[in-house]
């Protein structure tokens, strides 16, 4: 009987680059402009990213593309969303029958609250130029800021596993 030993260090390796994008655009428009400027075809994924917090459950939109030639996975991920809670109205007044809706902001990566979207590029063996991708993203008019995130400083790395 063969014994297979797995070392925990094998799972700690980060094999992706993460680019933070600040923009006021909707996700589908940003995906369109990325498709126009890169040889990719980002499309809406049916597998949204689900996050459970104490206020409730939310889903972050995701656009993905697999580049077979370079063996790269591209994911455009929403960072900000809201959880809406309906709480009963305890006041005895004219509007006591209508529930109160409370919206709570939820972030995919809470340590980057000002970031609107992340572009996650998972690399295989093929290399690519992340700085060139950053430069091209900066040329899109409606994007205000783009920068590369140091993946070693991300505290909530588990939210990027999907």
N, C-alpha and C positions, 0 to 999 in steps of 0.2 A: 504494500500500500504506500503510495507516494504522499509525502507531506508537502503542502504548499504554504509558504510563509509570505505574508504580505507585510511590508514595512509602512508605517504611517507616513513617512516622508514622501512616499510616492503619491499620496493624495494631496499633499500640501503644495505641489507645484502649480503655479499659475501659468496657464498656457493661452492667455488672451491679453489683448490690449484694450483699454477702456478710454474712450474720448468723451469728455463732458461737453454738452452743447447747451448754450443759453439762447433761447429764441422765444418769440411770442406766437410762433406758427403752430397750427394744429399738426398732429402726428402724421396724417396722410399727406399733407403738403410738404412737410420736411422729407418724408420718404420719397416723394416725387422729385424734389430738387437733388437729393442724393443720387437717385437713379439717373438723372440728367447729367451729373458731373462725374460719375464713376461707371465702370463697366459692370454694374450690378443691376439686379431687378428685385428690389425689396418689395415684398408683398405682405399683406396683413396675415398674421398667423392666427389660427384658430385656438392655439394653446397660449392663452394669456397667462401672465404671471400672477398667481394668487398669493395674497399676503393676509394673514389673520392677525389682527391687533385686538386689544381689549374692547375697543369701541365696535368692532365688527369685522367684516371681511370686505376686501376690495380686490379689484383686478387691474393690472397695469397692461396697457396695450403693447403689442410687440409686432414688429415687422422683421421678417427674416429672409435670408438668401444664402444659398450654398454655392460657392464658386468651385466647381469640380476641377477646373484646370489647375488652380493654385491651392486647392484643398483648404479653403477658408470659409468659415461661417461668419456671416454678418448679421448682427441683431441690433435694431433700433428700438430702444426700450424707453417707455415713459417713466419719469421719476416721481412725478407728483400726481396724486389723486385724492379723492375725498370719500369718507365713509359717512353716510347719512343715517342718523338714528331717529326714529320716531318715538318720542316720549309722550306719555299722557299729560294733558294740561290739568294741573291740580287747582288752578284758580277757579273760583265760582263767579264767573262773569259771563258776559255775552258770548265770548268765544271759547268757553270751557269745553265744548264738545269736540273742537278741532285739536288734533295732536300737534305738538311742537316738533319741528324738524331741526336737528342739530347736525351741522356738517363739521367734520374733523379732518384736517389735512393729514395725509399719510404719505410717506416717502419710501421709495424702494431702497435707497441708500440714505438713511437719515443724517449721516455726517456731511452730505452734500445737498442741503435743503434749497440752495439757490439754483441748482442745475435742473433744467427742464427735461432733457433727454440724455441718454447715454448711447453711444455707438460702441458695441462690444464686438470685437473681431477676434474670433478664436483661430489660432494658427495651428497648422499641422506641421509638417516638415518644411513646407515652402516658406520662404521669407518674404516680407513685404515692407515697404517704407512707410512707417506710421507718421513720420514728420511730413511727408508729401501729402498724405491723406488729410492731416491737420491743415496744411496750407490751402488745399483745394476747398475744404469746408469753410475756411475763412473768407473765400471769395463769394460765397452765397450771400446776397444782399440782406436778407431778413434774419440772418444769424448774427447775433451781437458778439458772442465770445465762444471760442473753441479752445480747449486745452486737454492735454494728455493727463490722465489720472494715474498717480503712483499706486499701483494695485497693492503694494505692501502696506499702505496706510488705510485701507478699507477695513472697517471694523465688522460690517455686516456682509461678509463675502458669501455667506450661505444664500442670500437673496439673489445672487447672480448664477446660482446653479439651477438650470432648467433644461 
